[in-house]
């Protein structure tokens, strides 16, 4: 029995063989599964990127641009246009300044409305006639600003003249121009130098006029009756006043000789 037992192959249990085979086969089969997983990871990368970029871009841009541009521009422009429009109101029967001021929210009430339209309404604010056009708000302010600008343009600074023969002649010429009296600087200067040598207090006490009690006086040697007859309004009633003397003498010369420029001797 010992000899037979020496050459006998050891038997493996059937279950053990199956497990060993299955374990080896399982290891062999596991390799392809791991490779498939790796390959699957490589395939998923290009699949994700297009999906993300395709969805992100259209979702942001269309939502922002249309919402901002149309909503802002139309809302601002009409307000600016309306603010620039002047506002007026035509009076109807039964209207009062208080009612109009309240209906149109005039700042300052009927007093401001009356002050802005006093020239059209007149002295009595309680009397306004139907059909009268009143300026309200912006229109009244624009009219007042225009009137102020016109007044400022019309008012010129007063001219100043030197207190000497040159200044007296220039001032006289400006006054003569306003009264339509002809004459030139040279014509006046030439006659002044001949008559008085430029002395406004000069007086002739020896000629026939002096003998008659009405001596010639001033720059252009004018007797008092002539001075009074040809005195130019706006100048002094004094024949010794340089400007009053020149303008009266030139007014007399214009009436008798056409102009002081035509006088070349005693006149």
SEPA-488217 format. One record per residue (C-alpha): residue number from 1; residue in three letters; x, y, z. Coordinates in Angstrom, 3 decimals. Example, Ala and Ser with C-alpha at 12.3 -4.5 7.8 and 13.67 -1.06 7.14 Angstrom:
<nodes>
num: 1; residuo: Ala; east: 12.300; north: -4.500; up: 7.800
num: 2; residuo: Ser; east: 13.670; north: -1.060; up: 7.140
</nodes>
This chain:
<nodes>
num: 1; residuo: Unk; east: 0.000; north: 0.000; up: 0.000
num: 2; residuo: Unk; east: 2.922; north: 2.203; up: 0.558
num: 3; residuo: Unk; east: 4.189; north: 1.622; up: -2.960
num: 4; residuo: Unk; east: 0.927; north: 2.534; up: -4.508
num: 5; residuo: Unk; east: 0.572; north: 5.546; up: -2.396
num: 6; residuo: Unk; east: 4.001; north: 6.832; up: -3.599
num: 7; residuo: Unk; east: 3.048; north: 7.178; up: -7.257
num: 8; residuo: Unk; east: -0.469; north: 8.455; up: -6.753
num: 9; residuo: Unk; east: -1.164; north: 11.997; up: -7.972
num: 10; residuo: Unk; east: -2.573; north: 14.281; up: -5.420
num: 11; residuo: Unk; east: -6.131; north: 15.128; up: -6.225
num: 12; residuo: Unk; east: -7.293; north: 18.645; up: -6.235
num: 13; residuo: Unk; east: -10.690; north: 19.459; up: -5.064
num: 14; residuo: Unk; east: -13.023; north: 20.335; up: -7.921
num: 15; residuo: Unk; east: -14.105; north: 23.545; up: -6.304
num: 16; residuo: Unk; east: -10.512; north: 24.678; up: -5.828
num: 17; residuo: Unk; east: -9.723; north: 24.192; up: -9.521
num: 18; residuo: Unk; east: -12.654; north: 26.183; up: -10.578
num: 19; residuo: Unk; east: -11.690; north: 29.044; up: -8.251
num: 20; residuo: Unk; east: -8.143; north: 29.063; up: -9.505
num: 21; residuo: Unk; east: -9.288; north: 29.173; up: -13.089
num: 22; residuo: Unk; east: -11.817; north: 31.714; up: -12.414
num: 23; residuo: Unk; east: -9.273; north: 33.869; up: -10.573
num: 24; residuo: Unk; east: -6.812; north: 33.708; up: -13.415
num: 25; residuo: Unk; east: -9.455; north: 34.409; up: -15.975
num: 26; residuo: Unk; east: -10.795; north: 37.245; up: -13.900
num: 27; residuo: Unk; east: -7.379; north: 38.886; up: -13.793
num: 28; residuo: Unk; east: -7.012; north: 38.491; up: -17.513
num: 29; residuo: Unk; east: -10.382; north: 39.823; up: -18.150
num: 30; residuo: Unk; east: -9.881; north: 42.801; up: -15.831
num: 31; residuo: Unk; east: -7.218; north: 44.349; up: -18.034
num: 32; residuo: Unk; east: -9.509; north: 45.152; up: -20.941
num: 33; residuo: Unk; east: -12.004; north: 46.686; up: -18.537
num: 34; residuo: Unk; east: -9.397; north: 49.068; up: -17.124
num: 35; residuo: Unk; east: -8.297; north: 50.033; up: -20.646
num: 36; residuo: Unk; east: -11.863; north: 50.751; up: -21.622
num: 37; residuo: Unk; east: -12.227; north: 53.030; up: -18.677
num: 38; residuo: Unk; east: -9.096; north: 54.921; up: -19.663
num: 39; residuo: Unk; east: -10.239; north: 55.164; up: -23.251
num: 40; residuo: Unk; east: -13.615; north: 56.277; up: -22.074
num: 41; residuo: Unk; east: -11.993; north: 59.166; up: -20.173
num: 42; residuo: Unk; east: -10.183; north: 60.250; up: -23.329
num: 43; residuo: Unk; east: -13.424; north: 60.281; up: -25.263
num: 44; residuo: Unk; east: -15.309; north: 62.399; up: -22.732
num: 45; residuo: Unk; east: -12.906; north: 65.400; up: -22.979
num: 46; residuo: Unk; east: -13.909; north: 66.590; up: -26.482
num: 47; residuo: Unk; east: -17.545; north: 65.936; up: -25.643
num: 48; residuo: Unk; east: -17.630; north: 68.359; up: -22.661
num: 49; residuo: Unk; east: -15.771; north: 71.350; up: -24.128
num: 50; residuo: Unk; east: -18.107; north: 72.027; up: -27.073
num: 51; residuo: Unk; east: -21.148; north: 71.705; up: -24.863
num: 52; residuo: Unk; east: -19.855; north: 74.316; up: -22.407
num: 53; residuo: Unk; east: -18.695; north: 76.901; up: -24.992
num: 54; residuo: Unk; east: -21.834; north: 76.513; up: -27.076
num: 55; residuo: Unk; east: -24.186; north: 77.222; up: -24.171
num: 56; residuo: Unk; east: -22.237; north: 80.014; up: -22.412
num: 57; residuo: Unk; east: -21.964; north: 82.541; up: -25.258
num: 58; residuo: Unk; east: -25.563; north: 82.935; up: -26.418
num: 59; residuo: Unk; east: -26.852; north: 82.900; up: -22.842
num: 60; residuo: Unk; east: -25.043; north: 86.147; up: -21.821
num: 61; residuo: Unk; east: -24.888; north: 88.438; up: -24.880
num: 62; residuo: Unk; east: -28.521; north: 88.533; up: -26.052
num: 63; residuo: Unk; east: -29.780; north: 88.990; up: -22.488
num: 64; residuo: Unk; east: -27.773; north: 92.192; up: -21.778
num: 65; residuo: Unk; east: -27.633; north: 94.225; up: -25.006
num: 66; residuo: Unk; east: -31.330; north: 94.441; up: -25.997
num: 67; residuo: Unk; east: -32.369; north: 95.287; up: -22.426
num: 68; residuo: Unk; east: -30.111; north: 98.371; up: -22.016
num: 69; residuo: Unk; east: -30.034; north: 100.269; up: -25.317
num: 70; residuo: Unk; east: -33.748; north: 100.632; up: -26.212
num: 71; residuo: Unk; east: -34.790; north: 101.416; up: -22.633
num: 72; residuo: Unk; east: -32.492; north: 104.393; up: -21.962
num: 73; residuo: Unk; east: -32.455; north: 106.534; up: -25.125
num: 74; residuo: Unk; east: -36.211; north: 107.062; up: -25.725
num: 75; residuo: Unk; east: -36.790; north: 107.849; up: -22.042
num: 76; residuo: Unk; east: -34.274; north: 110.742; up: -21.909
num: 77; residuo: Unk; east: -34.790; north: 112.582; up: -25.203
num: 78; residuo: Unk; east: -38.515; north: 113.475; up: -24.902
num: 79; residuo: Unk; east: -37.946; north: 114.982; up: -21.446
num: 80; residuo: Unk; east: -35.237; north: 117.300; up: -22.783
num: 81; residuo: Unk; east: -37.408; north: 118.330; up: -25.724
num: 82; residuo: Unk; east: -40.385; north: 119.135; up: -23.492
num: 83; residuo: Unk; east: -38.255; north: 121.219; up: -21.132
num: 84; residuo: Unk; east: -37.152; north: 123.414; up: -24.058
num: 85; residuo: Unk; east: -40.695; north: 124.226; up: -25.186
num: 86; residuo: Unk; east: -41.985; north: 127.657; up: -24.047
num: 87; residuo: Unk; east: -45.407; north: 127.588; up: -22.347
num: 88; residuo: Unk; east: -48.173; north: 130.107; up: -22.901
num: 89; residuo: Unk; east: -51.833; north: 130.216; up: -21.961
num: 90; residuo: Unk; east: -54.770; north: 131.907; up: -23.661
num: 91; residuo: Unk; east: -57.269; north: 133.407; up: -21.215
num: 92; residuo: Unk; east: -60.870; north: 132.201; up: -21.398
num: 93; residuo: Unk; east: -64.007; north: 133.564; up: -19.762
num: 94; residuo: Unk; east: -64.098; north: 133.093; up: -16.000
num: 95; residuo: Unk; east: -60.339; north: 132.893; up: -15.631
num: 96; residuo: Unk; east: -58.457; north: 134.662; up: -12.851
num: 97; residuo: Unk; east: -54.736; north: 134.949; up: -12.331
num: 98; residuo: Unk; east: -55.039; north: 132.857; up: -9.161
num: 99; residuo: Unk; east: -56.846; north: 130.076; up: -11.008
num: 100; residuo: Unk; east: -54.380; north: 130.070; up: -13.915
num: 101; residuo: Unk; east: -51.381; north: 130.077; up: -11.583
num: 102; residuo: Unk; east: -52.799; north: 127.160; up: -9.586
num: 103; residuo: Unk; east: -53.787; north: 125.128; up: -12.669
num: 104; residuo: Unk; east: -50.330; north: 125.496; up: -14.179
num: 105; residuo: Unk; east: -48.307; north: 125.295; up: -10.934
num: 106; residuo: Unk; east: -46.706; north: 128.704; up: -11.466
num: 107; residuo: Unk; east: -43.945; north: 129.184; up: -8.915
num: 108; residuo: Unk; east: -44.746; north: 132.296; up: -6.863
num: 109; residuo: Unk; east: -48.472; north: 132.126; up: -7.578
num: 110; residuo: Unk; east: -50.566; north: 134.807; up: -9.227
num: 111; residuo: Unk; east: -48.137; north: 137.540; up: -8.108
num: 112; residuo: Unk; east: -45.343; north: 136.058; up: -10.232
num: 113; residuo: Unk; east: -47.746; north: 135.461; up: -13.117
num: 114; residuo: Unk; east: -48.855; north: 139.098; up: -12.962
num: 115; residuo: Unk; east: -45.306; north: 140.416; up: -12.714
num: 116; residuo: Unk; east: -44.268; north: 138.363; up: -15.769
num: 117; residuo: Unk; east: -47.233; north: 139.641; up: -17.814
num: 118; residuo: Unk; east: -47.867; north: 143.112; up: -16.404
num: 119; residuo: Unk; east: -47.243; north: 144.870; up: -19.710
num: 120; residuo: Unk; east: -50.000; north: 142.772; up: -21.318
num: 121; residuo: Unk; east: -52.457; north: 142.799; up: -18.400
num: 122; residuo: Unk; east: -52.182; north: 146.422; up: -17.336
num: 123; residuo: Unk; east: -52.373; north: 148.112; up: -13.943
num: 124; residuo: Unk; east: -55.255; north: 145.998; up: -12.559
num: 125; residuo: Unk; east: -54.390; north: 142.287; up: -12.048
num: 126; residuo: Unk; east: -58.043; north: 141.467; up: -11.385
num: 127; residuo: Unk; east: -59.026; north: 142.358; up: -14.949
num: 128; residuo: Unk; east: -57.890; north: 139.950; up: -17.668
num: 129; residuo: Unk; east: -59.731; north: 139.739; up: -20.954
num: 130; residuo: Unk; east: -60.487; north: 136.489; up: -22.826
num: 131; residuo: Unk; east: -58.035; north: 135.821; up: -25.623
num: 132; residuo: Unk; east: -55.125; north: 137.443; up: -23.806
num: 133; residuo: Unk; east: -51.967; north: 135.337; up: -24.114
num: 134; residuo: Unk; east: -49.992; north: 134.922; up: -20.899
num: 135; residuo: Unk; east: -46.452; north: 133.649; up: -20.595
num: 136; residuo: Unk; east: -45.951; north: 130.857; up: -18.074
num: 137; residuo: Unk; east: -42.779; north: 129.467; up: -16.549
num: 138; residuo: Unk; east: -40.013; north: 129.004; up: -19.110
num: 139; residuo: Unk; east: -41.655; north: 131.359; up: -21.619
num: 140; residuo: Unk; east: -41.784; north: 134.194; up: -19.090
num: 141; residuo: Unk; east: -38.173; north: 133.650; up: -18.069
num: 142; residuo: Unk; east: -37.035; north: 133.595; up: -21.701
num: 143; residuo: Unk; east: -38.919; north: 136.828; up: -22.416
num: 144; residuo: Unk; east: -37.424; north: 138.517; up: -19.355
num: 145; residuo: Unk; east: -33.927; north: 137.393; up: -20.325
num: 146; residuo: Unk; east: -34.439; north: 138.738; up: -23.844
num: 147; residuo: Unk; east: -35.679; north: 142.093; up: -22.522
num: 148; residuo: Unk; east: -32.691; north: 142.325; up: -20.222
num: 149; residuo: Unk; east: -30.313; north: 141.591; up: -23.090
num: 150; residuo: Unk; east: -31.962; north: 144.242; up: -25.283
num: 151; residuo: Unk; east: -31.814; north: 146.823; up: -22.492
num: 152; residuo: Unk; east: -28.167; north: 146.055; up: -21.818
num: 153; residuo: Unk; east: -27.362; north: 146.429; up: -25.504
num: 154; residuo: Unk; east: -29.276; north: 149.719; up: -25.744
num: 155; residuo: Unk; east: -27.573; north: 151.311; up: -22.754
num: 156; residuo: Unk; east: -24.146; north: 152.517; up: -23.729
num: 157; residuo: Unk; east: -21.640; north: 153.930; up: -21.307
num: 158; residuo: Unk; east: -21.688; north: 157.731; up: -21.260
num: 159; residuo: Unk; east: -18.907; north: 159.288; up: -23.248
num: 160; residuo: Unk; east: -16.342; north: 161.260; up: -21.329
num: 161; residuo: Unk; east: -14.754; north: 164.443; up: -22.653
num: 162; residuo: Unk; east: -11.617; north: 166.291; up: -21.649
num: 163; residuo: Unk; east: -12.149; north: 169.656; up: -19.960
num: 164; residuo: Unk; east: -10.336; north: 171.590; up: -22.654
num: 165; residuo: Unk; east: -11.027; north: 173.024; up: -26.097
num: 166; residuo: Unk; east: -10.709; north: 169.612; up: -27.776
num: 167; residuo: Unk; east: -13.166; north: 168.036; up: -25.323
num: 168; residuo: Unk; east: -15.626; north: 170.950; up: -25.594
num: 169; residuo: Unk; east: -15.699; north: 170.756; up: -29.381
num: 170; residuo: Unk; east: -16.150; north: 166.970; up: -29.383
num: 171; residuo: Unk; east: -18.987; north: 167.110; up: -26.859
num: 172; residuo: Unk; east: -20.651; north: 169.901; up: -28.845
num: 173; residuo: Unk; east: -20.436; north: 167.852; up: -32.047
num: 174; residuo: Unk; east: -22.184; north: 164.895; up: -30.358
num: 175; residuo: Unk; east: -24.997; north: 167.150; up: -29.125
num: 176; residuo: Unk; east: -25.281; north: 168.829; up: -32.526
num: 177; residuo: Unk; east: -25.530; north: 165.426; up: -34.223
num: 178; residuo: Unk; east: -28.498; north: 164.487; up: -31.997
num: 179; residuo: Unk; east: -30.251; north: 167.736; up: -32.948
num: 180; residuo: Unk; east: -29.377; north: 167.678; up: -36.640
num: 181; residuo: Unk; east: -27.119; north: 170.744; up: -36.498
num: 182; residuo: Unk; east: -24.369; north: 170.672; up: -39.166
num: 183; residuo: Unk; east: -20.733; north: 171.465; up: -38.503
num: 184; residuo: Unk; east: -17.267; north: 169.930; up: -38.359
num: 185; residuo: Unk; east: -14.431; north: 169.886; up: -35.869
num: 186; residuo: Unk; east: -12.210; north: 171.982; up: -38.127
num: 187; residuo: Unk; east: -14.949; north: 174.538; up: -38.855
num: 188; residuo: Unk; east: -15.629; north: 175.057; up: -35.138
num: 189; residuo: Unk; east: -11.968; north: 175.138; up: -34.143
num: 190; residuo: Unk; east: -11.062; north: 177.678; up: -36.845
num: 191; residuo: Unk; east: -13.795; north: 180.099; up: -35.775
num: 192; residuo: Unk; east: -13.113; north: 179.672; up: -32.035
num: 193; residuo: Unk; east: -9.447; north: 180.552; up: -32.491
num: 194; residuo: Unk; east: -10.361; north: 183.674; up: -34.481
num: 195; residuo: Unk; east: -13.071; north: 184.884; up: -32.091
num: 196; residuo: Unk; east: -11.624; north: 184.097; up: -28.635
num: 197; residuo: Unk; east: -8.295; north: 182.269; up: -29.010
num: 198; residuo: Unk; east: -9.916; north: 179.405; up: -27.083
num: 199; residuo: Unk; east: -10.785; north: 181.419; up: -23.954
num: 200; residuo: Unk; east: -14.313; north: 180.541; up: -22.764
num: 201; residuo: Unk; east: -14.456; north: 183.705; up: -20.583
num: 202; residuo: Unk; east: -13.588; north: 186.088; up: -23.400
num: 203; residuo: Unk; east: -15.813; north: 189.178; up: -23.696
num: 204; residuo: Unk; east: -15.867; north: 192.092; up: -26.177
num: 205; residuo: Unk; east: -16.425; north: 195.376; up: -24.373
num: 206; residuo: Unk; east: -15.580; north: 197.833; up: -27.176
num: 207; residuo: Unk; east: -17.731; north: 197.104; up: -30.318
num: 208; residuo: Unk; east: -21.235; north: 198.245; up: -31.190
num: 209; residuo: Unk; east: -22.833; north: 195.355; up: -29.361
num: 210; residuo: Unk; east: -20.960; north: 196.294; up: -26.204
num: 211; residuo: Unk; east: -22.083; north: 199.884; up: -26.669
num: 212; residuo: Unk; east: -25.649; north: 198.625; up: -26.885
num: 213; residuo: Unk; east: -25.170; north: 196.731; up: -23.607
num: 214; residuo: Unk; east: -25.103; north: 193.273; up: -25.119
num: 215; residuo: Unk; east: -21.399; north: 192.414; up: -25.453
num: 216; residuo: Unk; east: -20.264; north: 189.295; up: -27.296
num: 217; residuo: Unk; east: -19.226; north: 186.504; up: -24.923
num: 218; residuo: Unk; east: -17.538; north: 183.136; up: -24.802
num: 219; residuo: Unk; east: -15.647; north: 180.935; up: -27.248
num: 220; residuo: Unk; east: -17.609; north: 181.983; up: -30.329
num: 221; residuo: Unk; east: -18.517; north: 185.512; up: -29.099
num: 222; residuo: Unk; east: -22.288; north: 185.224; up: -28.967
num: 223; residuo: Unk; east: -24.500; north: 188.066; up: -27.682
num: 224; residuo: Unk; east: -27.136; north: 187.128; up: -25.091
num: 225; residuo: Unk; east: -30.230; north: 187.623; up: -27.334
num: 226; residuo: Unk; east: -28.740; north: 185.296; up: -29.985
num: 227; residuo: Unk; east: -27.685; north: 182.797; up: -27.335
num: 228; residuo: Unk; east: -31.201; north: 182.610; up: -25.911
num: 229; residuo: Unk; east: -32.827; north: 182.386; up: -29.352
num: 230; residuo: Unk; east: -30.612; north: 179.525; up: -30.535
num: 231; residuo: Unk; east: -29.918; north: 177.765; up: -27.244
num: 232; residuo: Unk; east: -29.785; north: 173.981; up: -27.708
num: 233; residuo: Unk; east: -31.846; north: 171.941; up: -25.187
num: 234; residuo: Unk; east: -29.738; north: 169.854; up: -22.811
num: 235; residuo: Unk; east: -26.987; north: 172.450; up: -22.482
num: 236; residuo: Unk; east: -26.475; north: 175.085; up: -19.798
num: 237; residuo: Unk; east: -28.324; north: 178.414; up: -19.951
num: 238; residuo: Unk; east: -25.010; north: 180.236; up: -19.584
num: 239; residuo: Unk; east: -23.292; north: 181.828; up: -22.575
num: 240; residuo: Unk; east: -19.925; north: 181.417; up: -20.838
num: 241; residuo: Unk; east: -20.394; north: 177.646; up: -20.709
num: 242; residuo: Unk; east: -18.108; north: 176.290; up: -23.485
num: 243; residuo: Unk; east: -20.441; north: 173.613; up: -24.834
num: 244; residuo: Unk; east: -23.576; north: 175.756; up: -24.563
num: 245; residuo: Unk; east: -21.788; north: 178.611; up: -26.342
num: 246; residuo: Unk; east: -20.483; north: 176.433; up: -29.201
num: 247; residuo: Unk; east: -23.800; north: 174.652; up: -29.848
num: 248; residuo: Unk; east: -25.854; north: 177.876; up: -29.767
num: 249; residuo: Unk; east: -23.407; north: 179.631; up: -32.118
num: 250; residuo: Unk; east: -23.395; north: 176.658; up: -34.542
num: 251; residuo: Unk; east: -27.197; north: 176.519; up: -34.433
num: 252; residuo: Unk; east: -27.330; north: 180.224; up: -35.323
num: 253; residuo: Unk; east: -24.705; north: 179.813; up: -38.081
num: 254; residuo: Unk; east: -26.647; north: 176.870; up: -39.555
num: 255; residuo: Unk; east: -29.823; north: 178.970; up: -39.703
num: 256; residuo: Unk; east: -28.081; north: 181.977; up: -41.285
num: 257; residuo: Unk; east: -25.143; north: 180.552; up: -43.275
num: 258; residuo: Unk; east: -25.980; north: 176.858; up: -43.668
num: 259; residuo: Unk; east: -23.174; north: 175.723; up: -41.345
num: 260; residuo: Unk; east: -20.456; north: 177.043; up: -39.087
num: 261; residuo: Unk; east: -18.085; north: 175.631; up: -41.699
num: 262; residuo: Unk; east: -19.210; north: 178.413; up: -44.040
num: 263; residuo: Unk; east: -18.263; north: 181.179; up: -41.569
num: 264; residuo: Unk; east: -14.822; north: 182.666; up: -42.215
num: 265; residuo: Unk; east: -15.072; north: 186.066; up: -40.520
num: 266; residuo: Unk; east: -17.226; north: 188.165; up: -38.227
num: 267; residuo: Unk; east: -20.775; north: 186.868; up: -38.224
</nodes>
